[in-house]
Amino acid sequence: MEGSDDVICDKFSIARGGKSLFHDAKLSLIHGRRYGLIGPNGCGKSTLMHAIGHGEEEAIKKAIPPGTDILLVEQEVQASDEITAIEMVVAADTKRTELLAEAAKLEKTLEDGGVKYVKAATLEGSSFEVGAKVKFEGREVSILEGIDKDGDYTIQDVFDEDGEIADRLREVYDDLADIGADSAEQRASAILSGLQFLEEQKAWPTASFSGGWRMRISLARALFRKPRLLLLDEPTNHLDLHAVIWLEGYLQKWKHTLVVVSHDRDFLSTVCTDILHCWRKKLQHYAGNYEVFEKVFASKLDEYNKEYERQQKRLKELRKQGKVSKDLGKKDGGADSASYKKQMAQVLGKNSKGKELSAFSGAGGSDDDEELLDQIKGLNMHISFPVAGEIPMPILAVDNVSFHYEKQADLFSGVDFGLNMDSRVALVGANGTGKSTLLKLMLSELEPTDGEVRLSRSCKIGVYNQHSCDQLASGMRIAKGEVLSPVVYLQHMFPAISTQEIRNSLGRFGLEGHHHLQPIDTLSGGQKSRVVFVELGLRRCHLLLLDEPTNHLDLETVDCLVSALKKFEGGVLVVTHNVSLINKVCNQIWVIEDKRVDRFAGEFEEYRDMLAEQLSQLYDEDPEEKKRERERALAAALKADDAAAEADPSKPKSKAQRDRERAAARAAKQAKDEAERLAKEEAAAAAAAAA
């Protein structure tokens, strides 16, 4: 039986820019499952996420249960000079904000009534019977008790607006306790810590952060809000290794529905319970994580190719015999004719299992049994990093280096290491330990405050980082009327290499031909990355220093990059959150900690397990959650006691009942205190604004 929070759309189609992305596809999202949405570039993953998140496709929109809280994380938070990172995260819980505002308003109403005394004669109206509606200070109120015309009563003793303010306030207190309103900042702080915000950074205004860090705040807001359906498009793109490992653990505990697009196969295998594969305009479901999907898909692809070969062989035989047209299978508009269908049936026949074959049945493609299978061609993507030749070792040496920024404490002290042509190093460390600074020291972009960085003569270093993508071809002079395209840029960098060879290199690394002559500043992040990597390949380097090289690349391109790095005969030092790249390319783990750079004595998986254990304390971001769960369980268990008490009022309350009442009273007081604090802050802010 389908759950009330499930999204089941039996048929939807999506087209963009005249191109069909999905045709009669099915979408099924079961509440509580975590889906990895995968497929080649351009297949429509992001478009589908938008269709779900923003209701851009009518069939999907109708399939989403009314009132479902959906959140697509796609934009960085607004830059503000007044709102801090932690305030921005806490504000994501709009329900909490609304409840606190309502509680403050209700409390003020009751408090105002409790200090003001009125004579019955001041009430406007002739009837003073219980339940009568009368006017007081412009408000219509209900009399709750009989009134002595000569006596004084507090407003709350005499009447209450609509007779429900006190009851509603108790309900609001209960709701605030249920959502853990009193621990909101603590929970938000823990999430930000997991995403590698330092304590002081949490209090920074959002305008002080870069775009990548504001994306982290957007992610933190989504995790804090806990929507029923969370959509994450490349959430690891702006994260470092520590943050990714924390996020993996956090999402494994996610209780609602999750759909995530990611280029990181290890992340998909760790987080996801199911895979949705965009394939041949369909959306195919695979139970299991990405590792399971790879095995099942490979098997189905092999089966598909065998059936394709069988069809082609059968078609060739029938053509020889003159039983079918030579044009059969071509898209010539005759597919609806009776003759076409009769001939097609002869070719298709039965598959090897005696069943009508659906194209790539169960693993993508068309479900129309009256069409020939298409040949599936593998991706012909390739890049290489030829080495420039042998040079003396070490090619780069860091000798007793210390460094600090002006008027700040040492970031490094007495650091020693060397890199050779056979080095394969993953540089890891928490946020703020100086990974980017160390790379700048190695590139002589910064000078050590003590010690020396030495580079072997003739050593050529290739660099990849976000700056190299953002500033690609920046400041380059070109001829009047010339477009600064990837081809023009690379021709300027390597005048001895022909235009055709440059275009071949771009094409081999997945940059489509129509992008070769497109202005560089109009390319996407992934397309710019490809241009930079092609440049590194043409440059012929001895050492590659790579800072988050997999950002903006899809799974297939990451695999191609990993293969090229494994074959590279020079040295590699990489800072990356991509676990698969580290496992397949690197044989040393260097850890930045306590102003030092030390080699980890073990395999990467050992380091990862150790790191996951250290970060696990942040998974339970709400230390009050277990307490509330116990209270909810206690409330359920006490239903029998309540029923028994109603049946026999003389029976004394059990200890559990008394404990529950005390817990409810404490929760109400905590919520009230929080509401008072916020009211004071708002009043102070209003006074400051008025001044």
BELHU-V86566 format. One record per residue. SS is DSSP state (A for helix, B for strand, O for the rest). PSI is psi in whole degrees, -180 to 180 (999 if undefined). Layout:
<<SS;PSI> <SS;PSI>>
//
This chain:
<<O;133> <O;138> <O;161> <O;-20> <O;4> <O;150> <B;111> <B;109> <B;110> <B;-24> <B;124> <B;154> <B;142> <B;133> <B;145> <B;132> <O;35> <O;1> <B;128> <B;122> <B;-42> <B;137> <B;118> <B;43> <B;162> <B;138> <B;127> <B;114> <B;111> <O;131> <O;134> <O;-8> <O;155> <B;111> <B;135> <B;121> <B;116> <B;168> <O;163> <O;161> <O;137> <O;1> <O;-16> <O;19> <A;-53> <A;-36> <A;-42> <A;-40> <A;-41> <A;-40> <A;-39> <A;-47> <A;-31> <A;7> <O;39> <O;-5> <O;122> <A;-42> <A;-42> <A;-41> <A;-43> <A;-26> <A;-15> <O;124> <O;139> <O;139> <O;1> <O;129> <O;108> <B;137> <B;120> <B;117> <B;108> <O;-19> <O;148> <O;154> <O;159> <O;138> <O;123> <O;142> <O;-8> <O;-29> <O;127> <B;169> <A;-47> <A;-34> <A;-38> <A;-38> <A;-48> <A;-37> <O;-14> <O;-26> <O;83> <A;-30> <A;-43> <A;-45> <A;-44> <A;-42> <A;-42> <A;-40> <A;-41> <A;-41> <A;-43> <A;-40> <A;-44> <A;-42> <A;-41> <A;-39> <A;-46> <A;-41> <A;-41> <A;-40> <A;-29> <A;-16> <A;-9> <O;129> <B;142> <B;147> <B;149> <A;-30> <A;-22> <A;-13> <O;136> <B;113> <O;153> <O;-21> <O;132> <O;31> <O;155> <O;132> <O;-11> <O;147> <B;127> <B;168> <B;134> <B;119> <O;42> <O;0> <B;147> <B;126> <B;165> <B;136> <B;127> <O;-21> <O;162> <O;144> <O;130> <O;115> <O;-24> <O;-3> <O;164> <B;137> <B;147> <B;154> <A;-43> <A;-22> <A;-33> <A;-46> <B;165> <B;133> <A;120> <A;5> <A;18> <O;5> <A;-50> <A;-42> <A;-42> <A;-38> <A;-40> <A;-38> <A;-41> <A;-43> <A;-43> <A;-43> <A;-41> <A;-39> <A;-38> <A;-36> <O;5> <O;44> <A;-34> <A;-20> <A;17> <A;-48> <A;-36> <A;-42> <A;-43> <A;-40> <A;-40> <A;-40> <A;-45> <A;-38> <A;-42> <A;-34> <O;14> <O;30> <O;131> <O;159> <A;-43> <A;-29> <A;-29> <A;-27> <O;3> <O;146> <B;149> <A;-24> <A;-18> <A;-5> <O;153> <O;171> <A;-40> <A;-40> <A;-31> <A;-27> <A;-35> <A;-39> <A;-39> <A;-43> <A;-43> <A;-40> <A;-42> <A;-44> <A;-37> <A;-39> <A;-30> <O;62> <O;159> <O;-29> <B;111> <B;128> <B;119> <B;120> <B;107> <O;59> <O;-21> <O;-4> <O;-35> <O;19> <O;153> <O;179> <A;-45> <A;-45> <A;-38> <A;-44> <A;-40> <A;-45> <A;-39> <A;-49> <A;-39> <A;-46> <A;-26> <A;-23> <O;5> <O;129> <O;-12> <O;-168> <B;136> <B;134> <B;125> <B;134> <B;128> <O;149> <O;0> <O;105> <A;-34> <A;-40> <A;-45> <A;-38> <A;-33> <A;-39> <A;-40> <O;144> <O;-19> <B;157> <B;134> <B;118> <B;118> <B;111> <B;116> <O;47> <O;13> <B;170> <B;102> <B;137> <B;134> <B;125> <B;131> <O;173> <O;-170> <A;-35> <A;-41> <A;-44> <A;-47> <A;-42> <A;-45> <A;-42> <A;-41> <A;-40> <A;-44> <A;-36> <A;-39> <A;-43> <A;-42> <A;-47> <A;-35> <A;-41> <A;-36> <A;-47> <A;-39> <A;-44> <A;-45> <A;-39> <A;-45> <A;-42> <A;-41> <A;-42> <A;-44> <A;-33> <A;-40> <A;-39> <O;-4> <O;19> <O;-17> <O;157> <O;149> <O;-24> <O;6> <O;133> <O;-15> <O;149> <O;78> <O;11> <O;-1> <O;17> <O;-18> <O;-6> <O;153> <A;-37> <A;-42> <A;-48> <A;-36> <A;-44> <A;-41> <A;-38> <A;-35> <A;-36> <A;-46> <A;-49> <O;-137> <O;149> <O;-175> <O;-16> <O;9> <O;16> <O;155> <O;133> <O;124> <O;131> <O;114> <O;43> <O;130> <O;-6> <O;25> <O;171> <O;-172> <O;147> <O;14> <O;117> <O;2> <O;20> <O;148> <O;151> <O;145> <O;151> <O;130> <O;115> <O;135> <O;159> <O;126> <O;65> <O;138> <O;140> <O;151> <O;155> <O;83> <O;141> <O;153> <O;-10> <O;170> <O;144> <O;164> <O;148> <O;153> <O;153> <O;-24> <B;131> <B;134> <B;113> <B;109> <B;47> <B;133> <B;152> <B;141> <O;149> <O;161> <O;130> <O;27> <O;164> <O;163> <O;133> <O;-34> <B;150> <B;118> <B;44> <B;132> <B;130> <B;167> <B;152> <B;136> <O;-179> <O;-22> <O;10> <O;137> <B;88> <B;133> <B;119> <B;120> <B;160> <O;154> <O;163> <O;134> <O;-4> <O;-15> <O;28> <A;-50> <A;-37> <A;-42> <A;-41> <A;-40> <A;-36> <A;-41> <A;-29> <O;5> <O;23> <O;-19> <O;149> <O;134> <O;147> <O;-19> <B;153> <B;-169> <B;143> <B;119> <B;136> <B;133> <O;141> <O;137> <O;3> <O;129> <O;122> <B;131> <B;134> <B;135> <B;125> <O;178> <A;-34> <A;-40> <A;-27> <A;-47> <A;-36> <O;21> <O;122> <O;15> <O;131> <O;0> <O;134> <O;134> <O;166> <O;153> <O;130> <O;-6> <O;140> <O;129> <O;83> <B;172> <A;-41> <A;-46> <A;-43> <A;-49> <A;-30> <A;-38> <A;-37> <A;-35> <O;74> <O;-21> <O;-11> <O;134> <O;157> <A;-42> <A;-40> <A;-39> <A;-45> <A;-36> <A;-42> <A;-43> <A;-43> <A;-39> <A;-28> <O;23> <O;9> <O;113> <O;152> <A;-38> <A;-11> <A;-13> <O;-34> <O;12> <O;144> <B;134> <A;-38> <A;-5> <A;-2> <O;154> <O;171> <A;-41> <A;-37> <A;-40> <A;-39> <A;-42> <A;-40> <A;-43> <A;-43> <A;-37> <A;-41> <A;-44> <A;-37> <A;-40> <A;-23> <A;-27> <O;85> <O;163> <O;-28> <B;133> <B;123> <B;111> <B;123> <B;107> <O;62> <O;-16> <O;-6> <O;135> <O;3> <O;145> <O;175> <A;-45> <A;-38> <A;-37> <A;-43> <A;-41> <A;-43> <A;-44> <A;-44> <A;-41> <A;-40> <A;-36> <A;-34> <A;-16> <O;133> <O;4> <O;-170> <B;151> <B;129> <B;125> <B;137> <B;117> <O;152> <O;-3> <O;106> <A;-38> <A;-42> <A;-45> <A;-47> <A;-36> <A;-24> <A;-40> <O;144> <O;2> <B;142> <B;117> <B;125> <B;126> <B;118> <B;140> <O;43> <O;11> <B;164> <B;110> <B;147> <B;133> <O;129> <O;73> <O;180> <O;163> <A;-39> <A;-33> <A;-43> <A;-42> <A;-45> <A;-41> <A;-42> <A;-42> <A;-38> <A;-42> <A;-38> <A;-14> <A;-23> <A;-18> <A;-6> <O;-45> <O;78> <O;-12> <O;96> <O;-15> <O;-9> <A;-46> <A;-37> <A;-44> <A;-36> <A;-41> <A;-40> <A;-39> <A;-40> <A;-39> <A;-42> <A;-41> <A;-40> <A;-26> <O;-2> <A;-38> <A;-40> <A;-40> <A;-43> <A;-41> <A;-38> <A;-38> <A;-37> <A;-32> <O;85> <O;-23> <O;-15> <O;128> <O;153> <O;144> <O;163> <A;-39> <A;-41> <A;-42> <A;-40> <A;-40> <A;-44> <A;-40> <A;-40> <A;-41> <A;-39> <A;-41> <A;-44> <A;-40> <A;-42> <A;-42> <A;-43> <A;-39> <A;-43> <A;-41> <A;-42> <A;-40> <A;-42> <A;-46> <A;-38> <A;-40> <A;-42> <A;-41> <A;-40> <A;-42> <A;-41> <A;-40> <A;-40> <A;-41> <A;-40> <A;-39> <A;-36> <O;999>>
//
